[in-house]
């Protein structure tokens, strides 16, 4: 998997724990500055649901042998240059950085079949260019009622990409037809971004 020329290594990425939406925005910004020709093939992906309780495996913050954690939402970066070459860049996973889409989804999300309906995962997929233009956060969601921080914020100023000071809720919302990008169920997400090598070969032979 030779991505060295396209994307930064994990050690060179901006990262602050519990600010995944900003970490991914910074990665999108880095790609725009260094490989703008690849930006149209890149996406920010939000994972959440109506109750904001989404189980993910293979996470650094997870517990037990499976490293499972339940987040209110999570965000990762995706590069999709061709039908069977989609790569996931997740700064919070214990899997390699990057990881092929199929391996990442299989190990991180497993299946909704064994989960209660309220834990089913939904995915808002936003083109990187749109994310850079429309995401803003004043970090209010990371403050306690007394104004203190739940987790220390990044050292750089809050991201203010548009006139609205805080658009994070629009991205976490998983109501179809609302907000930027496209919302998928887990099965729809896989169908749209994973094509097996055999399927690609058959398509090319038509």
VENRA-V197449 format. One record per residue. N is the residue number from 0. RES is the residue in one small letter. SS is DSSP state (H for helix, E for strand, L for the rest). PHI is phi in whole degrees, 0 to 359 (none if undefined). Layout:
N;RES;SS;PHI  N;RES;SS;PHI
This chain:
0;x;L;none  1;x;L;264  2;x;L;248  3;x;L;302  4;x;L;279  5;x;L;260  6;x;L;228  7;x;L;291  8;x;L;285  9;x;H;302  10;x;H;293  11;x;H;263  12;x;L;270  13;x;L;289  14;x;L;213  15;x;L;225  16;x;L;303  17;x;L;75  18;x;L;236  19;x;H;299  20;x;H;296  21;x;H;281  22;x;H;301  23;x;H;288  24;x;H;301  25;x;H;296  26;x;H;292  27;x;H;300  28;x;H;297  29;x;H;296  30;x;H;294  31;x;H;299  32;x;H;284  33;x;H;254  34;x;L;219  35;x;H;299  36;x;H;294  37;x;H;264  38;x;H;298  39;x;H;293  40;x;H;259  41;x;E;248  42;x;E;219  43;x;E;260  44;x;E;237  45;x;E;264  46;x;E;241  47;x;E;194  48;x;L;199  49;x;L;300  50;x;L;272  51;x;L;53  52;x;L;223  53;x;E;239  54;x;E;282  55;x;E;229  56;x;L;257  57;x;L;58  58;x;E;251  59;x;L;301  60;x;L;274  61;x;L;286  62;x;E;240  63;x;L;77  64;x;L;297  65;x;L;272  66;x;L;53  67;x;E;266  68;x;E;217  69;x;E;249  70;x;E;259  71;x;L;283  72;x;L;197  73;x;E;214  74;x;E;224  75;x;E;221  76;x;E;254  77;x;E;227  78;x;E;240  79;x;L;235  80;x;L;285  81;x;L;202  82;x;L;307  83;x;L;242  84;x;L;234  85;x;L;291  86;x;E;240  87;x;E;249  88;x;E;246  89;x;L;242  90;x;L;284  91;x;L;249  92;x;E;272  93;x;L;267  94;x;L;284  95;x;L;301  96;x;L;240  97;x;L;273  98;x;E;230  99;x;E;300  100;x;H;310  101;x;H;298  102;x;H;295  103;x;H;298  104;x;H;295  105;x;H;299  106;x;H;273  107;x;H;271  108;x;L;250  109;x;L;54  110;x;L;218  111;x;L;281  112;x;L;298  113;x;L;268  114;x;L;253  115;x;L;295  116;x;H;305  117;x;H;290  118;x;H;255  119;x;L;297  120;x;L;267  121;x;E;236  122;x;E;230  123;x;E;259  124;x;E;256  125;x;E;240  126;x;E;307  127;x;H;305  128;x;H;299  129;x;H;294  130;x;H;298  131;x;H;298  132;x;H;276  133;x;H;246  134;x;L;274  135;x;E;219  136;x;L;211  137;x;L;265  138;x;L;67  139;x;H;298  140;x;H;291  141;x;H;257  142;x;E;252  143;x;L;281  144;x;L;305  145;x;L;274  146;x;L;93  147;x;L;284  148;x;E;277  149;x;L;291  150;x;L;224  151;x;L;302  152;x;L;280  153;x;L;301  154;x;L;283  155;x;L;280  156;x;L;297  157;x;L;304  158;x;L;284  159;x;E;233  160;x;L;270  161;x;L;218  162;x;L;292  163;x;L;279  164;x;L;288  165;x;L;210  166;x;L;254  167;x;H;306  168;x;H;300  169;x;H;294  170;x;H;276  171;x;H;287  172;x;L;302  173;x;L;247  174;x;L;279  175;x;L;301  176;x;L;87  177;x;L;245  178;x;L;79  179;x;L;283  180;x;L;74  181;x;E;232  182;x;E;260  183;x;E;233  184;x;E;285  185;x;H;300  186;x;H;294  187;x;H;294  188;x;H;300  189;x;H;295  190;x;H;298  191;x;H;276  192;x;H;238  193;x;L;232  194;x;L;235  195;x;L;296  196;x;H;306  197;x;H;295  198;x;H;294  199;x;H;295  200;x;H;297  201;x;H;296  202;x;H;295  203;x;H;291  204;x;L;273  205;x;L;288
